[in-house]
Amino acid sequence: MRVRSLLGALLTFGLVMPIVSCNGSYSVSSIQITPASQSVGTDGTAQFTATGVFAYGSHPPQTRDITSQVTWSSSSTNIATINSSGAATGVAAGTATITASMKGFTGLVSATATLTVTGGSGNTGGGTGGTGGSGSTNTSGDVTAIAVIPSSQTVLSLNTTAQFIAIGTTAGGASIDLTDQVNWVSSVRTIATINGTGVATAIGAGTTAITAVYTNSDGTAATGTASFTVAPTGSPEPLVSLAIVPASQSALAINQTAQFIAIGTTGSGATVDLTNSATWVSTNVKIATVSATGLATALSAGTTAITAIAKNPDGTVVTGSASFTV
């Protein structure tokens, strides 16, 4: 009921606003497919990886592995098909364009790569071009090198996360996505930690080396390193206004709930999701109450104002209001 109420109000009033958090809830701004091109034989398979760049306003961009989140397509399914995990299969000789697409706040974001299907059968080798990524499933030979993508990332607040990806290159020249297979290490755990899937979490200010280590079956190892910088700002930028989204909502039954969202705007024009940090007030608690996270609950017929209040470090406050009709 809560979701239907919010979605209905957003559609009714045509409000389209990117809701973001300083903790990394960014929108995808670009996509890169790696490798940029591959070759396989008929019935051979080749793995593509999609890496998304997420950014909002003045926040630093973050890079994430979105292979399983994008929509994959082939320009010619008579030449090659591709599944939802980015694994392409050669059907007949020729060249097909592989596309990965994902909806961003500004519309559909997409990227392309090339898959050439030769007349032979099976895999014929790894990918070429690009900055690494998953290549053909032909993984002959040990992994001899690892590239960590991106090579550096910076976050501006503690507890923010960032995704790193490990791309291995075998002795045979194939590229393999080893993100979930390598051992991830942060050189300074008081600055950042990193889990088994390459997600780093900011703990304290400074820069730490993020290393991916892969051990081959013969005991030899390959490593790759990137840097992760945590640079929290000294004090938050003052808010100059606060808006509640949507501006009005209606409930058709007692005890029905509706979610409101508080969006603050700073002097530089950056927006901040304040839903969980603002103080929420209903001007008539007999008609509706509102929780500390902006969830209003209908109690009796009528209309009440739902107000969010946020305080700046200097003591000044900004407020925003919306209406809730039961």
PAZAPA-4460 file (N, C-alpha, C; in steps of 0.05 Angstrom, whole numbers, plus 32768, in hexadecimal, padded with zeros to 4 digits):
% residues 326
    n_x    n_y    n_z   ca_x   ca_y   ca_z    c_x    c_y    c_z   seq   type   mol
   8011   7FE8   8000   8000   8000   8000   8011   8019   8000     1      M     A
   8027   8018   8010   8039   802F   8011   8045   8035   7FF6     2      R     A
   804E   8020   7FE8   805B   8024   7FCE   8047   802E   7FBA     3      V     A
   802F   8023   7FB9   801B   802C   7FA6   8013   8049   7FAB     4      R     A
   8012   8051   7FC4   800B   806D   7FCA   8020   8080   7FC0     5      S     A
   8039   8079   7FC5   804F   808B   7FBC   8051   808C   7F9E     6      L     A
   8050   8075   7F91   8052   8075   7F74   803A   8084   7F67     7      L     A
   8023   8080   7F72   800B   808D   7F67   800E   80AB   7F69     8      G     A
   8017   80B5   7F7F   801A   80D2   7F83   802F   80DD   7F70     9      A     A
   8046   80CE   7F6D   805B   80D8   7F5B   8051   80DA   7F3E    10      L     A
   8041   80C5   7F36   8037   80C6   7F1A   8023   80DC   7F17    11      L     A
   8012   80E0   7F2B   7FFD   80F5   7F29   8008   8110   7F26    12      T     A
   801D   8116   7F35   8027   8132   7F35   8040   8135   7F22    13      F     A
   8047   811F   7F14   805D   8121   7F01   8077   812A   7F0D    14      G     A
   807C   8121   7F25   8095   812A   7F32   80AA   8116   7F2C    15      L     A
   80BF   811F   7F1E   80D5   810E   7F18   80EE   811B   7F24    16      V     A
   80F8   8111   7F3A   810F   811D   7F47   8122   8106   7F50    17      M     A
   813C   8109   7F49   814E   80F4   7F51   8151   80F5   7F70    18      P     A
   814B   80DF   7F7C   814E   80DD   7F9A   8169   80D0   7F9F    19      I     A
   817A   80DF   7FAB   8195   80D5   7FAF   819D   80D8   7FCC    20      V     A
   81B1   80C9   7FD3   81BC   80CA   7FEE   81DA   80CF   7FED    21      S     A
   81E4   80DE   8000   8201   80E3   8000   8210   80C9   8006    22      C     A
   8202   80B3   800C   820E   809A   8011   8210   8088   7FF9    23      N     A
   820C   8093   7FE1   8212   8084   7FC9   81FB   807C   7FB8    24      G     A
   81E2   8085   7FBC   81CC   807D   7FAC   81CB   808F   7F93    25      S     A
   81DE   808A   7F81   81E1   809B   7F69   81D2   808F   7F52    26      Y     A
   81CF   809E   7F3C   81C3   8094   7F23   81D9   808D   7F0F    27      S     A
   81D4   8079   7EFF   81E8   8071   7EEB   81EA   8087   7ED5    28      V     A
   8203   808F   7ECF   8207   80A3   7EBB   8214   8099   7EA2    29      S     A
   8222   8082   7EA4   822E   8076   7E8D   8234   8059   7E92    30      S     A
   8236   8049   7E7D   823C   802D   7E7E   8253   8026   7E6C    31      I     A
   8264   8014   7E76   827A   800A   7E65   8278   7FEB   7E64    32      Q     A
   827A   7FE0   7E4C   827A   7FC3   7E49   8297   7FBA   7E44    33      I     A
   829F   7FA6   7E53   82BA   7F9B   7E4F   82B8   7F7D   7E4B    34      T     A
   82C8   7F72   7E38   82D9   7F80   7E25   82C9   7F8F   7E10    35      P     A
   82D6   7FA1   7E01   82C8   7FB0   7DEC   82C2   7F9E   7DD4    36      A     A
   82D1   7F88   7DD0   82CB   7F76   7DBA   82D6   7F5A   7DC1    37      S     A
   82C8   7F46   7DB6   82D0   7F2A   7DBB   82CA   7F1A   7DA2    38      Q     A
   82D7   7F03   7DA0   82D2   7EF0   7D8B   82CC   7ED4   7D96    39      S     A
   82B9   7EC6   7D8B   82B3   7EAB   7D93   82AC   7E9B   7D7A    40      V     A
   82AD   7E81   7D7D   82A4   7E6F   7D67   8286   7E6A   7D6B    41      G     A
   827B   7E5C   7D57   825F   7E55   7D59   825B   7E43   7D71    42      T     A
   8247   7E49   7D81   8240   7E3B   7D9A   8253   7E42   7DB1    43      D     A
   8267   7E53   7DAB   8279   7E5C   7DC1   826C   7E72   7DD1    44      G     A
   8276   7E76   7DE9   826A   7E8A   7DFB   8280   7E9F   7E02    45      T     A
   8277   7EB7   7E08   8289   7ECD   7E10   827A   7EDE   7E25    46      A     A
   8288   7EE4   7E3A   827C   7EF4   7E50   8283   7F11   7E4E    47      Q     A
   826E   7F22   7E4E   8271   7F3F   7E4F   826B   7F49   7E6B    48      F     A
   8278   7F5E   7E73   8273   7F6B   7E8D   826B   7F88   7E89    49      T     A
   8257   7F91   7E98   824E   7FAD   7E97   8256   7FBB   7EB0    50      A     A
   8264   7FD1   7EAD   826C   7FE1   7EC4   825E   7FFC   7EC2    51      T     A
   8250   8004   7ED7   8241   801D   7ED7   8250   8032   7EE7    52      G     A
   824E   804B   7EDD   8259   8062   7EEC   8240   8071   7EF7    53      V     A
   8240   8074   7F11   8229   8080   7F1F   8233   809B   7F2A    54      F     A
   8224   80B0   7F25   822C   80CB   7F2E   8213   80DB   7F33    55      A     A
   8216   80EF   7F45   8201   8103   7F49   820D   811D   7F54    56      Y     A
   8207   8133   7F46   820F   814D   7F4F   822D   814F   7F53    57      G     A
   8236   815A   7F69   8252   815E   7F6F   825F   8145   7F7C    58      S     A
   8250   8130   7F80   825B   8118   7F8C   826E   810A   7F79    59      H     A
   8283   80FD   7F83   8295   80EF   7F71   8287   80D7   7F65    60      P     A
   828D   80D0   7F4C   8280   80B9   7F40   8289   809F   7F4D    61      P     A
   8277   808B   7F4C   827E   8070   7F56   827A   805C   7F3F    62      Q     A
   828A   8048   7F3F   8289   8033   7F2A   8280   8019   7F36    63      T     A
   826D   800C   7F29   8262   7FF3   7F33   825F   7FDE   7F1D    64      R     A
   8261   7FC5   7F24   825B   7FAF   7F11   823D   7FAC   7F0F    65      D     A
   8232   7FB2   7EF8   8215   7FB0   7EF4   820D   7F9C   7EDF    66      I     A
   821F   7F88   7EDB   821B   7F73   7EC7   81FF   7F66   7EC9    67      T     A
   81F7   7F60   7EE2   81DD   7F52   7EE6   81C6   7F65   7EE7    68      S     A
   81CB   7F80   7EE6   81B5   7F93   7EE9   81AC   7F9F   7ECE    69      Q     A
   81BF   7F9F   7EBA   81B8   7FAB   7EA0   81A7   7F99   7E90    70      V     A
   819B   7FA3   7E7A   818D   7F93   7E67   81A0   7F8E   7E4F    71      T     A
   81A6   7F75   7E49   81B8   7F6D   7E34   81A9   7F67   7E1B    72      W     A
   81B4   7F6F   7E04   81A7   7F68   7DEA   81BC   7F65   7DD4    73      S     A
   81B5   7F56   7DC0   81C6   7F52   7DA9   81B8   7F5E   7D90    74      S     A
   81C8   7F6B   7D7F   81BC   7F78   7D67   81B3   7F63   7D53    75      S     A
   81BE   7F4B   7D54   81B6   7F35   7D42   81B7   7F1B   7D51    76      S     A
   819F   7F11   7D59   819E   7EF8   7D67   81A4   7EE0   7D54    77      T     A
   81A5   7EE5   7D3A   81AC   7ED0   7D27   81CA   7ECB   7D28    78      N     A
   81D9   7EDF   7D32   81F6   7EDD   7D34   81FE   7ED6   7D50    79      I     A
   81F2   7EE3   7D64   81F9   7EDE   7D80   81E2   7EE6   7D92    80      A     A
   81DF   7ED7   7DA7   81CC   7EDD   7DBC   81DB   7EE4   7DD5    81      T     A
   81CD   7EF1   7DE8   81D9   7EF8   7E01   81C4   7EF6   7E17    82      I     A
   81CC   7EEB   7E2E   81B9   7EE7   7E44   81BA   7EFF   7E58    83      N     A
   81AA   7EFD   7E6C   81A7   7F13   7E7F   81C0   7F17   7E91    84      S     A
   81D3   7F04   7E90   81EC   7F06   7E9F   8203   7F0F   7E8F    85      S     A
   81FE   7F16   7E75   8213   7F20   7E64   8223   7F0B   7E56    86      G     A
   8219   7EF2   7E56   8227   7EDC   7E48   821C   7EDA   7E2C    87      A     A
   822D   7EDE   7E18   8225   7EDD   7DFC   822C   7EC2   7DF0    88      A     A
   821B   7EB8   7DDD   8220   7E9F   7DD0   821F   7EA3   7DB2    89      T     A
   8234   7E99   7DA4   8236   7E9A   7D87   8222   7E88   7D7A    90      G     A
   8214   7E92   7D66   8200   7E82   7D57   8209   7E7C   7D3B    91      V     A
   8212   7E91   7D2D   821C   7E8E   7D11   8231   7EA3   7D0C    92      A     A
   8241   7E9F   7CF7   8257   7EB1   7CF1   824C   7ECE   7CEB    93      A     A
   825A   7EE2   7CF5   8252   7EFD   7CF1   8259   7F0E   7D09    94      G     A
   8251   7F27   7D0A   8257   7F39   7D1F   823D   7F45   7D2A    95      T     A
   823A   7F45   7D45   8222   7F50   7D52   822B   7F65   7D66    96      A     A
   821A   7F79   7D69   821F   7F8E   7D7D   8210   7F86   7D97    97      T     A
   821F   7F85   7DAD   8214   7F7E   7DC7   820F   7F98   7DD6    98      I     A
   81F7   7F9C   7DE0   81EF   7FB4   7DEE   81E7   7FAF   7E0A    99      T     A
   81F0   7FBF   7E1D   81E7   7FBE   7E39   81DA   7FD9   7E3F   100      A     A
   81C2   7FD8   7E49   81B3   7FF1   7E4F   81A7   7FF0   7E6B   101      S     A
   81A3   8008   7E76   8198   800A   7E91   818C   8026   7E94   102      M     A
   8176   8027   7EA1   8168   8041   7EA5   8175   8052   7EBA   103      K     A
   817C   806B   7EB2   8186   807F   7EC5   8171   8094   7EC9   104      G     A
   8177   80A8   7EDA   8163   80BD   7EDF   815E   80CE   7EC6   105      F     A
   8172   80D0   7EB4   816F   80E0   7E9C   8166   80D0   7E84   106      T     A
   8160   80B6   7E87   8157   80A6   7E71   8167   808D   7E6F   107      G     A
   8165   807F   7E58   8173   8066   7E55   8191   806B   7E4F   108      L     A
   81A2   805D   7E5E   81BF   805E   7E5B   81C8   8043   7E4F   109      V     A
   81D9   8044   7E3B   81E1   802B   7E2E   81FE   802C   7E24   110      S     A
   8209   8015   7E1E   8224   8012   7E13   8224   7FFA   7E01   111      A     A
   8238   7FF8   7DEF   8239   7FE2   7DDC   8254   7FD6   7DDB   112      T     A
   8255   7FBD   7DD2   826E   7FAE   7DCD   8269   7F9E   7DB4   113      A     A
   827E   7F92   7DAA   827C   7F82   7D91   8283   7F65   7D96   114      T     A
   8273   7F53   7D8B   8278   7F36   7D8D   827A   7F2B   7D71   115      L     A
   8291   7F20   7D6A   8294   7F14   7D4F   8293   7EF5   7D52   116      T     A
   8282   7EE9   7D42   827F   7ECC   7D43   828D   7EC1   7D2A   117      V     A
   82A1   7EB1   7D2E   82B0   7EA5   7D18   82A2   7E8B   7D0F   118      T     A
   82AD   7E80   7CF9   82A0   7E68   7CEE   82A6   7E4F   7CFE   119      G     A
   82BB   7E50   7D0F   82C2   7E38   7D1E   82AF   7E34   7D35   120      G     A
   82B5   7E1F   7D45   82A4   7E19   7D5C   82B3   7E1E   7D75   121      S     A
   82A4   7E25   7D8A   82B0   7E2A   7DA5   82BC   7E46   7DA7   122      G     A
   82C9   7E4B   7DBD   82D5   7E65   7DC2   82EF   7E68   7DB3   123      N     A
   82F5   7E81   7DAA   830D   7E85   7D9B   8320   7E98   7DA8   124      T     A
   8319   7EA2   7DC0   832C   7EB4   7DCD   831E   7EC9   7DDD   125      G     A
   832D   7EDA   7DEA   8322   7EEF   7DFB   831C   7F08   7DED   126      G     A
   8314   7F1D   7DFC   830C   7F36   7DF1   8323   7F48   7DEC   127      G     A
   831E   7F5E   7DDD   8332   7F72   7DD8   8326   7F8D   7DDD   128      T     A
   8337   7FA0   7DE2   832E   7FBC   7DE6   8323   7FC0   7E01   129      G     A
   8319   7FD9   7E07   830D   7FDF   7E21   8322   7FE0   7E36   130      G     A
   8318   7FDF   7E4F   832B   7FE1   7E66   832B   7FC8   7E76   131      T     A
   8324   7FB2   7E6A   8323   7F99   7E78   8307   7F8E   7E78   132      G     A
   8302   7F7A   7E89   82E7   7F70   7E8B   82E6   7F53   7E86   133      G     A
   82CF   7F47   7E87   82CC   7F2B   7E83   82CF   7F24   7E65   134      S     A
   82DF   7F12   7E5E   82E3   7F0A   7E43   82D7   7EEF   7E3D   135      G     A
   82E2   7EE1   7E29   82D7   7EC7   7E21   82DA   7EB4   7E38   136      S     A
   82C9   7E9F   7E37   82CB   7E8B   7E4B   82E3   7E79   7E47   137      T     A
   82F2   7E7D   7E31   830B   7E6E   7E2D   8320   7E7A   7E40   138      N     A
   8326   7E6C   7E56   8338   7E77   7E6A   8352   7E67   7E6C   139      T     A
   835C   7E5E   7E54   8374   7E4E   7E53   838B   7E5D   7E60   140      S     A
   839A   7E4F   7E72   83B1   7E5B   7E7F   83AA   7E68   7E99   141      G     A
   83BF   7E6C   7EA9   83BC   7E7A   7EC3   83B4   7E97   7EBF   142      D     A
   83A9   7EA2   7ED4   83A4   7EBF   7ED5   83BF   7ECC   7EDA   143      V     A
   83C8   7EDE   7EC8   83E2   7EEA   7ECA   83E1   7F07   7ED3   144      T     A
   83CA   7F14   7ED1   83C8   7F30   7ED9   83AC   7F36   7EE1   145      A     A
   83A9   7F4A   7EF2   838E   7F52   7EFB   838D   7F71   7EFA   146      I     A
   8378   7F7B   7EEF   8373   7F98   7EEF   835B   7F9D   7F01   147      A     A
   835E   7FB0   7F14   8348   7FB8   7F25   833C   7FD1   7F1A   148      V     A
   8322   7FD0   7F15   8313   7FE6   7F09   82FE   7FF0   7F1C   149      I     A
   82FD   800B   7F20   8310   801F   7F15   832A   801F   7F24   150      P     A
   833E   802C   7F1A   8358   802C   7F27   8359   803D   7F40   151      S     A
   8345   8050   7F42   8343   8060   7F5B   8327   806A   7F5E   152      S     A
   831E   806C   7F77   8304   8077   7F7D   8307   8089   7F96   153      Q     A
   82F5   809D   7F98   82F4   80AF   7FAF   82D8   80B2   7FB8   154      T     A
   82D4   80B1   7FD3   82B9   80B7   7FDF   82BC   80CD   7FF3   155      V     A
   82A7   80DC   7FF7   82A8   80F4   8008   829B   80F1   8023   156      L     A
   8291   80D9   802A   8285   80D5   8044   828A   80B9   804E   157      S     A
   828B   80B6   8068   828F   809C   8075   8278   808A   8070   158      L     A
   827D   8070   8070   8269   805B   806C   825F   8059   804F   159      N     A
   826A   806A   803D   8264   8068   8021   8272   804F   8015   160      T     A
   8264   8042   8002   8270   802A   7FF6   8278   8030   7FD9   161      T     A
   828A   8020   7FCE   8293   8023   7FB2   829A   8007   7FA8   162      A     A
   8292   8001   7F8F   8297   7FE7   7F83   82B1   7FE6   7F73   163      Q     A
   82C2   7FD2   7F78   82D9   7FCD   7F67   82D5   7FB3   7F59   164      F     A
   82E0   7FB1   7F41   82DE   7F99   7F30   82F9   7F8F   7F29   165      I     A
   82FD   7F74   7F2A   8317   7F68   7F24   8315   7F59   7F09   166      A     A
   8325   7F62   7EF6   8325   7F55   7EDB   8340   7F47   7ED8   167      I     A
   833F   7F2D   7ED5   8358   7F1D   7ED1   835E   7F18   7EB4   168      G     A
   8378   7F16   7EAD   8381   7F0F   7E92   8391   7EF5   7E94   169      T     A
   8389   7EE1   7E84   8397   7EC8   7E84   83AF   7EC7   7E72   170      T     A
   83BF   7EB2   7E74   83D6   7EAF   7E62   83CE   7EAD   7E45   171      A     A
   83B5   7EA3   7E41   83AB   7EA1   7E26   839E   7EBA   7E1B   172      G     A
   839E   7ECF   7E2B   8394   7EE9   7E22   8376   7EEE   7E28   173      G     A
   8369   7EDB   7E35   834D   7EDF   7E3B   8349   7EF1   7E53   174      A     A
   8333   7EFF   7E54   832C   7F11   7E6B   8316   7F04   7E7A   175      S     A
   8318   7F05   7E95   8305   7EF8   7EA6   82FD   7F0A   7EBD   176      I     A
   82E3   7F0B   7EC3   82DA   7F1B   7EDA   82DF   7F09   7EF3   177      D     A
   82F1   7F12   7F04   82F9   7F03   7F1C   82F0   7F11   7F35   178      L     A
   82DD   7F24   7F33   82D5   7F34   7F4A   82CE   7F24   7F62   179      T     A
   82BF   7F0E   7F5D   82B5   7EFD   7F73   82C8   7EE7   7F7A   180      D     A
   82DF   7EE5   7F6C   82F1   7ECF   7F70   830C   7ED7   7F7D   181      Q     A
   8313   7EF0   7F7B   832C   7EF9   7F87   8329   7EFE   7FA5   182      V     A
   8340   7F00   7FB2   8341   7F08   7FCE   8346   7F26   7FCF   183      N     A
   8332   7F35   7FDA   8334   7F52   7FDB   8341   7F5B   7FF5   184      W     A
   8353   7F6E   7FF4   8361   7F77   800C   8363   7F96   800B   185      V     A
   835D   7FA3   8022   8362   7FBF   8026   837B   7FC2   8037   186      S     A
   838E   7FD3   802E   83A7   7FD5   803C   83A4   7FE4   8057   187      S     A
   8390   7FF5   8059   838B   8004   8073   836E   8000   807A   188      V     A
   8368   7FEE   808B   834C   7FE7   8091   833F   7FFD   80A2   189      R     A
   834E   800F   80AE   8342   8025   80BD   8338   803B   80AA   190      T     A
   8341   8039   8090   8337   804C   807C   831F   8040   806D   191      I     A
   8323   8026   8065   830D   8019   8056   8310   7FFB   8059   192      A     A
   82F9   7FED   8059   82F9   7FD0   8057   82EE   7FC9   803B   193      T     A
   82F2   7FAF   8034   82E7   7FA6   801A   82DE   7F89   801D   194      I     A
   82C7   7F83   8012   82BC   7F68   8016   82C4   7F56   7FFF   195      N     A
   82BA   7F3D   7FFF   82C2   7F29   7FEC   82B8   7F2E   7FD0   196      G     A
   82A6   7F42   7FCC   829C   7F48   7FB1   82A6   7F63   7FA7   197      T     A
   82BB   7F6E   7FB4   82C7   7F86   7FAA   82BA   7FA0   7FB2   198      G     A
   82A8   7F9F   7FC7   829B   7FB7   7FD0   82AB   7FC3   7FE7   199      V     A
   82B6   7FDB   7FE3   82C5   7FE8   7FF8   82B3   7FFB   8008   200      A     A
   82B8   7FFD   8023   82A8   800E   8034   82BB   8021   8042   201      T     A
   82B4   803B   8040   82C5   8050   804D   82C2   8050   806B   202      A     A
   82D9   804F   8079   82D9   804E   8096   82E5   8067   80A2   203      I     A
   82FB   8071   8097   8308   8089   80A1   8316   8098   808B   204      G     A
   831E   80B1   8090   832A   80C2   807C   8346   80B7   8074   205      A     A
   834D   80B9   805A   8367   80B1   8050   8365   80A1   8037   206      G     A
   837B   8095   802E   837C   8085   8016   8387   8069   801C   207      T     A
   837A   8055   8012   8383   8039   8016   8386   802B   7FFB   208      T     A
   8398   8018   7FF9   839B   8008   7FE1   8387   7FF1   7FE2   209      A     A
   8379   7FED   7FCC   8366   7FD6   7FC9   8374   7FC2   7FB6   210      I     A
   8379   7FAA   7FC0   8387   7F96   7FB1   8376   7F7E   7FAC   211      T     A
   8376   7F73   7F94   8369   7F5A   7F8D   837E   7F45   7F87   212      A     A
   837C   7F2E   7F94   8390   7F19   7F91   8382   7F00   7F88   213      V     A
   838C   7EF5   7F72   8381   7EDB   7F67   8397   7EC6   7F67   214      Y     A
   8391   7EAF   7F73   83A4   7E99   7F74   839C   7E83   7F60   215      T     A
   83AE   7E7D   7F4E   83AA   7E68   7F3A   83AC   7E4C   7F47   216      N     A
   83A3   7E38   7F39   83A3   7E1D   7F44   83C0   7E13   7F48   217      S     A
   83D3   7E1E   7F3A   83EF   7E15   7F3E   83FD   7E25   7F54   218      D     A
   83EE   7E36   7F62   83FA   7E45   7F78   8404   7E61   7F71   219      G     A
   8407   7E67   7F58   8410   7E82   7F50   83F9   7E95   7F54   220      T     A
   8400   7EAF   7F57   83EB   7EC3   7F5D   83EE   7EDB   7F4B   221      A     A
   83D8   7EE9   7F46   83D8   7F02   7F38   83CA   7F17   7F49   222      A     A
   83D3   7F2F   7F48   83C7   7F44   7F58   83C2   7F5D   7F48   223      T     A
   83AF   7F6D   7F52   83AA   7F87   7F46   83A2   7F9A   7F5D   224      G     A
   83A8   7FB4   7F59   83A4   7FC7   7F6F   8397   7FE0   7F65   225      T     A
   8386   7FEC   7F76   8379   8006   7F71   837B   8016   7F8B   226      A     A
   8373   802F   7F89   8373   8040   7FA1   8357   8049   7FA8   227      S     A
   8352   804B   7FC2   8338   8053   7FCC   833D   806A   7FE0   228      F     A
   8332   8082   7FDA   8337   8099   7FEB   831D   80A1   7FF9   229      T     A
   831E   80A5   8013   8307   80AE   8023   830E   80CB   802B   230      V     A
   82FE   80DE   8021   8304   80FA   8027   82EA   8108   8031   231      A     A
   82E2   8102   804A   82CA   810F   8054   82CD   812D   8057   232      P     A
   82B8   813C   8050   82B9   8159   8053   82B9   8161   8070   233      T     A
   82C6   8177   8076   82C8   8180   8092   82AD   8186   809F   234      G     A
   829B   8192   8090   8280   8198   809B   826D   8198   8083   235      S     A
   8255   818F   8088   8241   818E   8072   823A   81A9   8067   236      P     A
   8235   81AA   804D   822D   81C3   8041   8211   81CB   804A   237      E     A
   820D   81E5   8051   81F3   81ED   805C   81DD   81E9   8048   238      P     A
   81C5   81E2   8052   81AD   81DF   8042   81A0   81FB   803E   239      L     A
   8195   8200   8027   8187   8219   8022   8169   8215   801E   240      V     A
   8161   81FC   8018   8144   81F7   8015   813F   81D9   8019   241      S     A
   8125   81D2   801C   811E   81B7   8020   8103   81B3   8012   242      L     A
   8101   819E   8002   80E8   8197   7FF4   80DF   817C   7FFB   243      A     A
   80C5   8178   7FFD   80B9   815D   8003   80AD   8152   7FE9   244      I     A
   80B3   813A   7FE3   80AA   812C   7FCB   8099   8114   7FD4   245      V     A
   8080   8111   7FCA   8072   8124   7FB9   8066   813B   7FC9   246      P     A
   805D   8150   7FBC   8053   8167   7FCA   8038   8162   7FD7   247      A     A
   802A   814D   7FCE   8010   8146   7FDB   800A   8129   7FD6   248      S     A
   7FFD   811C   7FE9   7FF4   8101   7FE5   7FD9   80FD   7FF2   249      Q     A
   7FCB   80E8   7FEA   7FB0   80E2   7FF5   7FAF   80C5   7FFE   250      S     A
   7FA0   80C0   8013   7F9B   80A5   801C   7F7D   80A1   801B   251      A     A
   7F75   808A   8011   7F58   8084   800E   7F4D   8073   8024   252      L     A
   7F5D   806C   8038   7F53   805C   804E   7F63   8062   8067   253      A     A
   7F56   805E   807E   7F64   8061   8098   7F7A   804C   809A   254      I     A
   7F90   8054   80A5   7FA8   8043   80A9   7FB9   8040   8090   255      N     A
   7FB0   804B   807A   7FC0   804B   8062   7FD9   805C   8066   256      Q     A
   7FEF   8054   805B   8008   8063   805E   8012   806F   8044   257      T     A
   8022   8084   8046   802D   8091   802E   8049   809B   8035   258      A     A
   805D   8097   8024   8078   809E   8029   807E   80BA   801D   259      Q     A
   8089   80CC   802E   8093   80E6   8025   80B1   80E5   8026   260      F     A
   80BE   80F4   8014   80DB   80F5   8012   80E4   8113   8015   261      I     A
   80F8   8118   8025   8102   8133   8029   811C   8137   801A   262      A     A
   811D   814B   8008   8135   8150   7FF8   813F   816C   7FFE   263      I     A
   8157   816E   8009   8163   8187   800F   8175   8191   7FF9   264      G     A
   8177   81AB   7FF5   8188   81B7   7FE1   819D   81C9   7FEF   265      T     A
   81B6   81C6   7FE8   81CC   81D6   7FF3   81D0   81EF   7FE3   266      T     A
   81E2   8201   7FED   81E7   821A   7FDF   81F4   8216   7FC4   267      G     A
   8202   81FF   7FBF   820E   81FA   7FA6   81FB   81EC   7F92   268      S     A
   81E3   81E6   7F9C   81CF   81D9   7F8A   81CE   81BB   7F8D   269      G     A
   81DF   81AF   7F9E   81DF   8192   7FA2   81C6   818B   7FB2   270      A     A
   81BB   8173   7FAC   81A4   816A   7FBB   81AB   8152   7FCD   271      T     A
   819E   8151   7FE4   81A4   813D   7FF8   818A   8130   8001   272      V     A
   8189   8116   8003   8172   8108   800D   8172   8109   802C   273      D     A
   815F   8118   8037   815E   811D   8054   8147   810D   8061   274      L     A
   813B   80FA   8053   8124   80EC   805C   8128   80E0   8078   275      T     A
   813F   80D4   807C   8144   80C6   8096   8151   80D8   80AB   276      N     A
   8158   80F1   80A4   8165   8102   80B8   8155   811B   80BF   277      S     A
   8141   8122   80AF   8130   8139   80B6   811D   8132   80CC   278      A     A
   8112   8147   80D9   80FD   8144   80ED   80E2   8147   80DF   279      T     A
   80D2   8132   80E2   80B8   8132   80D4   80A1   8139   80E8   280      W     A
   808E   814A   80DE   8078   8153   80EF   805E   8153   80DF   281      V     A
   8049   8149   80EB   802E   814C   80E0   8020   8162   80F0   282      S     A
   8014   8176   80E2   8007   818C   80F0   7FED   8184   80FD   283      T     A
   7FE1   816E   80F5   7FC9   8164   8102   7FCB   8146   8105   284      N     A
   7FD4   813E   811D   7FD9   8121   8122   7FBF   8111   8124   285      V     A
   7FA8   811F   8126   7F8F   8110   8126   7F88   8106   810A   286      K     A
   7F92   8114   80F6   7F8D   810C   80DA   7FA3   80F8   80D1   287      I     A
   7FBC   80FE   80D7   7FD2   80EC   80CF   7FEA   80F1   80E0   288      A     A
   7FF9   80DC   80E4   8013   80DE   80F1   8029   80D9   80DC   289      T     A
   8041   80E0   80E2   8057   80DB   80D0   806F   80D1   80E0   290      V     A
   807D   80BD   80D6   8093   80B0   80E4   80AC   80C0   80E1   291      S     A
   80C2   80B8   80EE   80DC   80C5   80EC   80E8   80C2   80D1   292      A     A
   80DD   80B0   80C0   80E8   80AC   80A5   80D4   80B5   8090   293      T     A
   80C1   80C6   8097   80AF   80D2   8083   8098   80C1   807B   294      G     A
   8091   80AC   808A   807A   809B   8083   8061   80A5   8091   295      L     A
   804E   80AF   8082   8035   80BA   808E   8020   80A3   8090   296      A     A
   8010   80A4   80A5   7FFB   8090   80AA   7FE1   809F   80AE   297      T     A
   7FCD   8097   809E   7FB2   80A4   809F   7FA3   809A   80B8   298      A     A
   7F97   80AE   80C6   7F88   80A8   80DF   7F6A   80AF   80DD   299      L     A
   7F64   80C6   80CF   7F49   80CE   80CC   7F46   80E1   80B4   300      S     A
   7F2E   80E6   80AB   7F2A   80F6   8094   7F33   8113   8098   301      A     A
   7F3E   811F   8083   7F47   813B   8085   7F62   813F   8077   302      G     A
   7F6E   8156   807A   7F88   815D   806D   7F9A   8168   8082   303      T     A
   7FB3   815F   8082   7FC7   8169   8094   7FE0   816F   8085   304      T     A
   7FF0   8182   808F   800A   8188   8083   8020   8176   808F   305      A     A
   8030   816B   807E   8047   815A   8086   8060   816B   8082   306      I     A
   806E   8171   8097   8085   8183   8096   809F   8175   809E   307      T     A
   80B4   817B   808F   80CF   8170   8095   80E1   8188   809C   308      A     A
   80F1   8185   80B2   8102   819A   80BC   811E   818F   80BD   309      I     A
   8131   819F   80B2   814E   8197   80B3   815E   81AF   80BE   310      A     A
   8171   81A9   80CF   8181   81BE   80DC   819D   81BE   80D1   311      K     A
   81A8   81D6   80CA   81C3   81D9   80C2   81D6   81DA   80DA   312      N     A
   81F0   81D6   80D6   8203   81D8   80EC   8203   81F2   80FB   313      P     A
   81FC   8208   80ED   81FC   8223   80FA   81E2   8228   8108   314      D     A
   81D0   8215   8109   81B7   8218   8118   81A0   8221   8107   315      G     A
   81A4   822A   80EF   818E   8232   80DD   817F   8219   80D4   316      T     A
   8166   821C   80CE   8156   8205   80C6   8149   820A   80AA   317      V     A
   8143   81F5   809C   8134   81F6   8083   811C   81E3   8087   318      V     A
   8106   81EA   807B   80EE   81D9   807E   80E1   81D6   8063   319      T     A
   80D1   81C1   8060   80C1   81BC   8049   80A7   81AF   8051   320      G     A
   8091   81B3   8043   8078   81A8   804A   8069   819C   8032   321      S     A
   8059   8188   8038   8048   817C   8024   802D   8177   8031   322      A     A
   8019   8171   8021   7FFE   816C   802C   7FF7   814F   802B   323      S     A
   7FE8   8145   803E   7FDF   8129   803F   7FC1   8129   8045   324      F     A
   7FB2   8120   8032   7F95   811F   8035   7F8B   8103   8039   325      T     A
   7F7B   8100   804E   7F6F   80E6   8053   7F52   80E7   804A   326      V     A
***
